[in-house]
Amino acid sequence: MTSTPPPDFDRETAVHPRPGEPGAYDADLPGAWKVGQGINGGVLLSMTARALSAELGTPRDDRPGHPDPLSVSAYYLSTATAGPAVVRTETVRRGNSVSHGAAELLQQDPETGLPAPRLRVLAAYGALADQPDDVRTSAKPPALAPVEECIGSHAAPPEFRAESPMLTRTDLRLDPSCVGWAVGAPSGRGEMKGWFRLPETRDPDPLLLLTVLDILPPVSFDLGVIGWAPTLELTAHVRASPAPGRLRVIHTTRNVAGGYMEEDAEIWDSADRLVAQSRQLARLPRQS
């Protein structure tokens, strides 16, 4: 009997315990998720979070397992490239409702041959299934055009597709109001929003949300500043396990100064729930 292979996203972000090294996991950074000069930061975050889920999700020392990221703060230290990597985790504290962990993603530096840190993470983990259902919020889902009226990644400029192979890994549909940058007419609002799902048959889960928080084109595009905008720091809050179906995603910025910008992101699921939020600090694309 042939087993069903895992969905592409799970295979591409898989981590495998390293024999003889507790807390260490081997990984293979997927070139299919390249954007600009490196691997998409959200995918790196999902991969690192997967290793922490394996560590903190296992009950130990009379404490329950906490498999789900609740709050994750990540610093991006250097550009990650396709190929082998290792995630080293540390259990900082185990609690009854929340546990804390740290992790570092490393790759061998091709020049020195030494391990080079790509990403460092400090996170709080829990069990989303145990959280109360009570929600009190003034937030509202972003207004989006119907999916069939939104612009798919196949319509991106050729030079942008060439720099971003990850466009082939997503079913991302941008709202028509925020694609003027592609024809030299950005809106100037500093906003990106659209519909997201994976092309394979796979419902969203908390680990995928960490990728989706960094999936849209940089909001600087909507300000007329085109180019790679590398993330320096990103803090994500996962509020609930998402319902099956497409996700609605919005990124905004209110302040661009000193060559940097903040990007605030929200993800809403098909049940109209705000399931994840983040803020990141990114460097503005360098203009020649």
C-alpha positions in Angstrom: 0.0 0.0 0.0 1.4 3.4 -1.1 1.2 6.1 1.5 0.0 9.6 0.6 2.9 12.1 0.4 2.7 15.1 2.6 1.5 18.4 1.1 4.3 20.4 -0.5 4.3 23.1 2.2 4.8 20.5 5.0 7.5 18.7 3.0 9.3 22.0 2.2 9.3 23.2 5.8 10.0 19.8 7.4 12.5 19.4 10.2 14.1 16.1 11.3 15.7 15.3 14.7 19.4 15.1 14.4 20.7 11.8 15.9 22.7 12.3 19.1 22.0 16.0 19.4 18.9 16.7 21.6 17.0 19.8 20.5 18.7 19.9 17.1 16.8 19.5 13.8 18.1 19.2 10.3 16.3 21.1 7.5 16.6 21.8 3.8 15.7 25.4 3.0 13.5 25.3 -0.1 14.7 27.2 -3.2 11.0 27.2 -4.4 10.4 29.9 -1.7 13.1 32.3 -2.8 12.2 35.9 -3.0 14.7 38.7 -3.9 18.1 37.6 -2.6 17.0 34.9 -0.1 14.4 32.5 1.2 11.1 34.1 2.3 11.2 35.1 5.9 7.8 33.7 6.7 8.9 30.2 5.5 12.0 30.4 7.7 9.8 31.4 10.6 7.4 28.5 10.0 10.3 26.0 9.7 11.9 27.3 13.0 8.5 27.2 14.7 8.0 23.6 13.6 11.1 22.6 15.4 9.9 24.4 18.6 6.5 22.7 18.2 8.3 19.3 18.2 10.2 20.3 21.4 7.5 22.1 23.4 4.5 20.0 22.1 5.7 16.8 23.8 4.5 16.4 27.4 7.5 16.3 29.8 8.2 16.5 33.5 4.5 16.3 34.4 3.8 19.3 32.2 1.4 19.2 29.3 2.6 19.7 25.7 2.2 23.1 24.1 2.3 22.6 20.3 1.0 25.9 19.0 2.9 29.2 18.6 1.1 32.0 20.5 3.7 34.8 20.3 6.9 34.6 18.2 9.6 37.2 18.0 12.3 36.7 15.3 15.4 38.6 14.3 16.7 38.0 10.8 20.5 38.1 11.0 21.7 37.2 7.5 20.4 36.1 4.2 19.3 32.4 4.0 19.9 30.5 0.8 18.5 27.2 -0.5 20.2 24.2 0.9 21.0 22.4 4.2 20.4 24.1 7.5 20.0 23.2 11.2 17.6 24.5 13.8 18.8 24.4 17.4 16.2 24.8 20.0 16.2 25.5 23.8 13.4 25.0 26.2 13.5 28.1 28.4 10.5 27.3 30.7 7.7 24.7 30.8 4.4 25.8 32.4 0.9 24.4 32.7 -0.7 26.7 30.2 2.3 28.4 28.4 5.8 27.3 27.7 8.7 29.3 26.4 11.4 28.4 24.0 14.2 29.8 21.9 15.6 28.7 18.6 18.3 29.5 16.1 18.5 28.6 12.4 22.0 28.2 11.0 23.7 27.5 7.7 27.3 26.8 6.8 29.0 30.0 5.5 30.4 29.1 2.1 33.5 31.3 2.7 34.4 30.4 6.2 32.9 27.0 6.5 31.5 27.9 9.9 27.9 27.9 11.0 26.2 31.3 10.2 23.1 32.3 12.1 20.2 33.2 9.8 17.4 33.6 12.3 17.0 33.8 16.1 13.6 33.3 17.7 12.1 33.6 21.2 8.6 32.3 21.5 5.6 31.5 23.8 3.7 28.3 23.0 0.4 27.0 24.2 -2.5 24.8 23.1 -4.9 26.8 20.9 -7.6 24.2 21.3 -7.8 24.9 25.0 -8.3 28.6 24.6 -11.8 30.2 25.4 -14.0 31.1 22.5 -14.8 34.5 23.9 -13.7 37.3 21.4 -14.1 41.0 22.0 -12.6 43.2 19.3 -13.2 46.4 17.3 -11.2 45.0 14.4 -12.9 44.4 11.1 -12.0 42.1 8.2 -10.4 44.0 5.2 -12.8 44.8 2.4 -11.7 42.8 -0.6 -13.1 42.4 -4.1 -14.4 38.9 -4.9 -11.7 36.4 -5.5 -12.4 36.1 -9.2 -11.9 39.9 -9.6 -8.6 40.0 -7.8 -5.2 39.8 -9.6 -3.3 36.5 -9.4 0.5 36.2 -9.2 0.6 35.1 -12.9 -0.1 38.8 -13.8 3.0 40.1 -11.9 5.6 41.8 -14.1 8.1 39.3 -15.7 11.1 40.8 -13.8 9.2 40.4 -10.5 8.3 36.7 -11.2 12.0 36.0 -12.1 13.1 37.4 -8.8 10.4 35.6 -6.8 10.0 31.9 -7.6 7.8 31.6 -4.5 5.0 33.1 -6.6 4.5 29.6 -8.1 4.0 28.1 -4.6 1.0 30.2 -3.6 -2.5 31.0 -4.8 -2.3 34.7 -4.0 -4.9 37.1 -5.4 -4.3 40.8 -4.8 -7.1 43.3 -4.5 -7.2 45.6 -7.6 -6.9 48.7 -5.4 -3.3 47.9 -4.5 -1.7 46.7 -7.8 -1.2 50.1 -9.4 2.5 49.8 -8.7 2.8 47.1 -11.4 1.9 49.7 -14.0 3.7 52.7 -12.5 0.7 54.1 -10.7 0.9 53.2 -6.9 -1.9 54.4 -4.7 0.4 56.0 -2.1 -1.7 54.6 0.7 0.9 52.1 1.9 -1.4 49.1 1.8 -1.4 45.6 0.4 -4.3 43.1 0.7 -5.6 40.0 -0.9 -6.8 36.4 -0.7 -4.4 33.5 0.0 -4.4 29.8 -0.1 -1.9 27.1 -1.0 -2.3 25.5 -4.4 -2.3 22.0 -2.9 -5.3 20.6 -1.0 -4.3 21.7 2.5 -6.3 23.7 5.1 -4.5 26.5 6.9 -3.0 25.9 10.4 -1.0 28.0 12.9 2.4 27.1 11.3 1.2 28.2 7.9 -0.1 31.5 9.4 3.5 32.4 10.2 4.4 32.2 6.5 1.2 34.1 5.4 2.1 37.0 7.7 5.0 37.7 5.4 3.5 36.6 2.1 2.4 39.8 0.4 4.6 42.1 -1.7 6.2 44.8 0.5 3.9 47.7 1.3 6.7 50.0 0.0 5.6 48.9 -3.5 2.3 50.8 -2.9 4.4 53.9 -2.1 6.3 53.6 -5.4 9.5 52.1 -4.0 10.1 48.9 -5.8 12.7 46.3 -4.8 13.7 43.7 -2.2 12.7 44.9 1.4 14.5 42.5 3.8 12.9 41.9 7.2 15.0 42.8 10.2 12.6 41.8 13.0 9.1 40.3 13.1 6.8 39.7 16.0 3.7 37.5 15.4 0.7 36.7 17.5 -1.4 33.7 16.6 -4.9 34.1 18.0 -6.7 31.0 16.9 -6.5 28.0 14.6 -7.9 29.1 11.3 -11.1 27.6 9.8 -10.7 25.8 6.4 -10.8 27.9 3.3 -9.1 31.0 1.9 -7.4 33.5 4.1 -7.7 37.3 3.8 -4.5 39.1 4.4 -3.7 42.9 4.8 -0.4 44.7 5.3 -0.2 48.4 6.0 2.4 50.9 7.0 2.0 54.3 8.7 5.6 55.4 9.0 8.5 55.3 6.5 11.7 57.0 7.8 15.4 56.7 7.9 15.4 54.0 5.3 13.1 51.6 7.2 9.4 50.9 7.5 7.1 49.0 9.8 4.6 46.6 8.3 1.5 45.7 10.2 -0.3 42.5 9.1 -3.6 40.9 9.9 -4.9 37.5 8.8 -8.7 36.7 8.8 -10.1 33.3 8.2 -13.2 32.1 6.4 -15.2 32.4 9.6 -14.4 36.2 9.8 -12.0 35.7 12.8 -8.8 37.6 13.2 -6.5 34.6 13.6 -3.0 36.2 13.4 -1.3 39.6 13.6 2.2 40.8 13.2 4.4 43.8 13.1 7.8 43.8 11.4 10.6 46.2 10.8 11.9 46.1 7.2 14.6 47.9 5.3 13.4 50.0 2.4 14.6 48.8 -1.0 17.8 50.5 -2.0 17.3 52.7 -5.0 20.1 53.1 -7.5 
